[in-house]
Structures are given as structure tokens and as C-alpha cells.
Amino acid sequence: NAGVTQTPKFRILKIGQSMTLQCTQDMNHNYMYWYRQDPGMGLKLIYYSVGAGITDKGEVPNGYNVSRSTTEDFPLRLELAAPSQTSVYFCASTQQGPSYGYTFGSGTRLTVV
Amino acid sequence: GENVEQHPSTLSVQEGDSAVIKCTYSDSASNYFPWYKQELGKGPQLIIDIRSNVGEKKDQRIAVTLNKTAKHFSLHITETQPEDSAVYFCAAGYGQNFVFGPGTRLSVLP
């Protein structure tokens, strides 16, 4: 099993550019999440999905969009990148919800210059 | 909403010694308290968790204790080894409402 796969691993964007961070899982998990990790700040929830076709905002959703057309994929879209979006982004999944523990991907390190 | 504090932010111990990391939470409705270990360049990995109806849980060299009255929980690592060096995150919450602590960087010195 590959678990949760994120691509790309690294990316440099210019201010105002857009990009999509890809996340796919092969565990048939219903719940998927996007977190950002800033130094010394822990993980902040951006968006989450409880199943295909259902998404909801987390703590820090501004500047991001998501979609969930299949159980496996949960892409995160950045529109009009800003330096404040420089961070490490983690995708996670769980079968029954956060109270049963997450499986995290290895992350995407994004720098906006 | 929930607020989670974690201390210390950095911790250095000699190999073979014990390490303790403490977290406090604010929302008495929180009922699930996981601990994640993040190695350099990797995503966090769940290492142990505890639910609000349990006071202590052990898994080999790691243990977690929960004090619901004081709203704090702790991670205990005994007989530390170099491979325990990592950043450790606690989290607290219920349902879809989970908050992570800021992390503790543990260094195990040979």
C-alpha cells in the first residue's frame, strides 16, 4: 500500500501564480484533510472532506479551494499565491474520522516569492 | 474553540534517560488525545492515543497519561534511543474539531 501520496514534494511559485497540490490515497478512506505547517505553529486545518462530493472549511481556508470528485483524490488549489502561503502542506486521511488517527502524506514544501 | 499548549518546545536528553512532554487543552468537550511523531522530511505519524474514559495507556517504551480535571495530558518515553529524536505533536478535540499543539523537538544525545 502506498498510503497517502502527495505531489509535488517541492515547489517555488511567484506571487500571483496558481497551482494545485495533489493528494491521493489508496486505503479507501472516507475522510480527507489538508493541513499547513508553519514553523513553531503546529498544524492548521485548511479544508476537509467527509466523502466524495462533500467539502468543508477548516480554520484557515482563505486563499485555497478544494474539490472531492472521487474517494481517492483530494486536490488543494491555490489561487493568486501570496508570500503568506509559504508553508509545508500535508494531506491526511482516516477511515472513521480524526478520533481514530490520521495517516499523513509526506508533505509539499511551497515557497512563494 | 479548543486551544492546545505544549511544553517544552525543545528537549534534550541523554540516551537511556526518560523524556516527558506535556500538553494542556481548554475545551472540556475534547475526548480524544493523540500523539504524533514527525521525523525530518516526513509527515507526522500516530504513535499513541488516549480517550477521555482512560487515565493511562502504554505501548512498550511510550505511555500517555490524561488528567481530565486539570485538562492536561503527557507523553512519557522511557529508555530513550537516538531514533526517538524527532518533533512530537499532541492534539486534542472531538468530532471534526481537532487542534494540534505547536510541537516539541526532542533530541536524544548519544
Boltz contact constraints between the chains, C-beta under 6 A:
constraints:
  - contact:
      token1: [A, 40]
      token2: [B, 102]
      max_distance: 6.0
  - contact:
      token1: [A, 41]
      token2: [B, 102]
      max_distance: 6.0
  - contact:
      token1: [A, 42]
      token2: [B, 100]
      max_distance: 6.0
  - contact:
      token1: [A, 42]
      token2: [B, 101]
      max_distance: 6.0
  - contact:
      token1: [A, 42]
      token2: [B, 102]
      max_distance: 6.0
  - contact:
      token1: [A, 42]
      token2: [B, 103]
      max_distance: 6.0
  - contact:
      token1: [A, 43]
      token2: [B, 100]
      max_distance: 6.0
  - contact:
      token1: [A, 90]
      token2: [B, 43]
      max_distance: 6.0
  - contact:
      token1: [A, 98]
      token2: [B, 98]
      max_distance: 6.0
  - contact:
      token1: [A, 99]
      token2: [B, 32]
      max_distance: 6.0
  - contact:
      token1: [A, 101]
      token2: [B, 34]
      max_distance: 6.0
  - contact:
      token1: [A, 101]
      token2: [B, 46]
      max_distance: 6.0
  - contact:
      token1: [A, 104]
      token2: [B, 43]
      max_distance: 6.0
  - contact:
      token1: [A, 104]
      token2: [B, 44]
      max_distance: 6.0
  - contact:
      token1: [A, 105]
      token2: [B, 43]
      max_distance: 6.0
  - contact:
      token1: [A, 106]
      token2: [B, 42]
      max_distance: 6.0
  - contact:
      token1: [A, 106]
      token2: [B, 43]
      max_distance: 6.0
  - contact:
      token1: [A, 107]
      token2: [B, 43]
      max_distance: 6.0
